[in-house]
């Protein structure tokens, strides 16, 4: 995207990795090479396409754990209940320490 902006519009841009605010990682965090989990920490809602994650979880590869607030209408209309309950980990406190604890074992964060 950075080169696209420069080449097509002459716009200088800066890449900011997500999250845009660097926050301290808990001391119990594993080294990134030892992390294995894929995690989603977004709301479970129509715009987030959680059903795609549940479909991906049908493969024999490691599954995606899902955290976040649930829109119950979306869950009942779009998500297979048994699959969702298997991978849903619950809501979380939106604080740096809570997010750090969840992501400390995470190798990948999935956001659709």
HUGITA-V310288 format. One record per residue. N is the residue number from 0. SS is DSSP state (hx for helix, st for strand, lp for the rest). PHI is phi as a letter, one per 20 degrees, with the letter a starting at -180 (* if undefined). D_LAST is the distance of its C-alpha to the last C-alpha in Angstrom with 1 decimal. Layout:
# HUGITA-V310288
{{N SS PHI D_LAST} {N SS PHI D_LAST}}
This chain:
# HUGITA-V310288
{{0 lp * 18.0} {1 hx f 21.0} {2 hx f 23.4} {3 hx g 22.3} {4 hx f 23.1} {5 hx f 26.3} {6 hx f 27.5} {7 hx e 26.8} {8 hx c 27.4} {9 lp m 29.3} {10 lp d 26.9} {11 lp f 26.9} {12 lp c 23.6} {13 lp c 22.7} {14 lp e 19.7} {15 lp d 18.4} {16 lp f 16.4} {17 lp e 13.9} {18 lp f 15.2} {19 lp f 17.7} {20 lp d 20.2} {21 lp f 21.6} {22 lp c 22.6} {23 lp f 24.9} {24 lp e 23.7} {25 lp f 25.8} {26 lp f 28.9} {27 lp e 27.9} {28 lp f 24.8} {29 lp f 25.2} {30 lp f 25.5} {31 hx g 22.2} {32 hx f 23.9} {33 hx e 24.6} {34 lp f 21.1} {35 lp c 19.6} {36 st e 16.8} {37 st d 13.0} {38 st c 11.7} {39 st d 8.9} {40 lp c 10.6} {41 lp d 8.9} {42 lp f 10.6} {43 st e 10.7} {44 lp b 10.8} {45 hx g 10.8} {46 hx f 8.2} {47 hx e 5.4} {48 lp l 6.2} {49 hx f 7.7} {50 hx f 10.3} {51 hx f 8.7} {52 hx f 8.8} {53 hx f 12.3} {54 hx f 13.2} {55 hx f 12.5} {56 lp f 14.6} {57 lp f 17.4} {58 lp f 18.1} {59 lp f 20.8} {60 lp f 18.8} {61 lp g 17.7} {62 lp e 15.4} {63 st d 12.3} {64 st e 13.7} {65 st d 12.0} {66 st c 13.4} {67 lp p 13.5} {68 lp f 15.2} {69 st d 15.2} {70 lp e 15.9} {71 hx f 18.6} {72 hx f 18.8} {73 hx f 15.2} {74 hx f 15.9} {75 hx f 19.3} {76 hx e 18.4} {77 hx d 15.3} {78 lp d 15.3} {79 lp f 18.1} {80 hx g 19.9} {81 hx f 21.3} {82 hx f 18.1} {83 hx f 16.2} {84 hx f 19.3} {85 hx f 19.6} {86 hx d 16.3} {87 st f 15.9} {88 st d 17.6} {89 st o 18.1} {90 lp f 17.8} {91 lp c 18.6} {92 lp f 20.7} {93 lp e 18.9} {94 lp c 21.4} {95 hx g 21.5} {96 hx f 23.5} {97 hx f 21.3} {98 hx f 18.1} {99 hx g 20.3} {100 hx f 21.6} {101 hx f 18.3} {102 hx e 17.0} {103 lp f 20.6} {104 lp d 20.1} {105 st e 16.6} {106 st e 16.5} {107 st c 12.7} {108 st d 10.0} {109 lp d 6.6} {110 lp b 3.8} {111 lp d 0.0}}
